[in-house]
Amino acid sequence: MIQLNEHDLQEAATAIRRGMDVYIHKAHGRMMIADDPERNVRADPEVFEAIMQDVNTDPDAYVHVERMSAPDAIKIMAAFTDRVRNQELWQALTYALKRPNPFQNFKAELSRFPKNYEKWRGFRQIQYADYVRKQVADGQQEA
């Protein structure tokens, strides 16, 4: 059974939030973070290839924590918006989520409220860590 320590859990959550894939070995819990060079020009293709080669030799030995879908990420933004007490910010965030490019709009509106931006970052990290926990638990049940 995989037991991620808090540091690894936070690292995986950050990687998922940044659009990377995380692979965790079911037997010993070794975590590998794969940053696909086709999605991120700064990613190292050799590192990505080595990770994928390792995973592909025995794919059933790993739990694959995939990137969060855009609709799920928007649900997290909406959940945060529902917690906002500042009426002006609440209206701005609600509107941002309804317009095209909700991710850019949401971030732009939050940037006008620095205290709330820090609250958002903390809230988002907790939600992504919960997502990783759930994905790991679901991946272990498939074994």
N, C-alpha and C positions, 0 to 999 in steps of 0.2 A: 504494500500500500504506500502510495506517495504521500510524504509529509514535507511540504514546503515550509522552510522557515520564513519569518516575516520579511527578511531582506530579499530572499528569492521571490517571494510573492509580490513584493512591491516592484522588483525589477521586471518580472513578467508582466505586471499590469502596465508599467510604463512602456514596455516594448509593444504590447498589444495596442495601446493608445496611439503609438507612433506608427502603426501600420505594419508591424513585423509579425512573423509567425514564431511561436514558441513550441519546442518539442521537449517533453520531459520523459526520461526513461522510467518505465513502470517499476523495474526491479530495484534500481539504486537511486532514483530521483535526480540524476544528472540532468541539468537544464541546458538546452542550447537555443540560442536566439538567432533566427534566420532573417536577415534583411535582404530581400530580393532586389538585385541590381536593376531589374526591369521596372520596378516601381520607385526605386530610390537611386539616383545617379551617384550618390556618395557611398553606397554600399560596396563592400569589397567582394567582387565576383568569386575570388578564390576561396574566401571563407564560406560564402554561401554554398558554393559547389561542394566543399568538404563536408559541411553539415548535411546537405541533402544526400550525399553519397552515404554518409553514416546512417542516416534515417532510412534510406531506401534498401540498405542491406537487410534490415529487419523492421519493417514498418509497424508490425504488431507489438513491438517492444516499447513503443513510444505513445504517449498521449500528445495529440496535436491540438494546441490551443490556437485556434484561428483568430484572425482579425475580427473585431466586432462589426456587425453589419451596420450600415448607415441608419436604418430605421431604429435599431436598438440604441445607437449613440444619441440619436435625436430624442428618444424617450428619456435618456439620462438628463439631457439638457432641459427637457420639459419638467422633469421631476425637480430639478434645481430651481427652475423658474417658479414652480408652485410654492417653494419655501421662502422666496424673496419677500421681504416685508416692505421694502421701499416701492411705493406705488409707481413712481416714474420708471424705475428700472424694470419692475414687473411688466409694465405695458410695453416697454422697449424690447424686452426679451421675448415676450409673447408674439409681438409683431415680427421680430427677427426670425422666429421659427416658422412663420407662415409664408415668408417671402422666399424667392429663389436664393440659393446659396446660404442655407440656414447656418452652416458652420462658420462661415466668414462673418455673417451678420451678427450672430450671437457673440462671437469674440469681439467684434468691433464695439458693440453696445456695452459689453462688460468692461472693456478697457477704459470707459469713461467713469467707472466706479471702482477704483483700485482696491478698496477694502473687500468689496464683493467679489472681485476677480480672484483674490486669494482664497476666499471661501469656496468659490467655484472649483479652484484647483484641488483643494482638499476633498471636496464632495466627489469630484470626478475620479480622483485616485481611489477613494473607497469603493466606488461603484465598479471600477475596472478590476480592482482586487477581488471583489465578490464575483465578478464575471469569470475571472481566472479560476477561483475556487470551484465554481460550478462546473466549468469545462473540465477541470481535472477530475472531479468526482464522477461526472458523466463518462469521461474517457476510461476510467478505471472499471466502471460497471460493464463496459463493452467487452472487457477482457474475459 
